[in-house]
Amino acid sequence: RRAMRKQSESQLVTSCLKWLQIMENLGKIAWCDRNNSGAIFTGKYRLRLHRAGTPDITVYTNLGIVIHIECKAGNEKQGDEQINFQLMVNRFSNHHYIIIRSSDELVKYFEGAESLKKVRDE
């Protein structure tokens, strides 16, 4: 039996987005998307995609709750800008910020979050 290789952060984000897309297609959540932070170059101009510190994924539930998902592989830790974003988000009652290290953790969050019960039951 071969040992399972740990997922990279990019692989984790991709697997979470696939599951969330299924949830969206089933009408269990309203919308989800990947937040690409960083920048791209268009000719001689640099275009910033999202501010540094934004989470990897944003989910809007059918109940008006916004879930900000930061994916971390292995023992990776949040950067200062990510911590600042989390602190800002935590001030809003209808926003949740979670850090996950596996797609199973994401599924368990949705299955166990009492405030999201209607998301599962609809």
Order of alpha helices (4+ residues) and beta strands (2+ residues): alpha-beta-beta-beta-beta-beta-alpha-beta-alpha-alpha
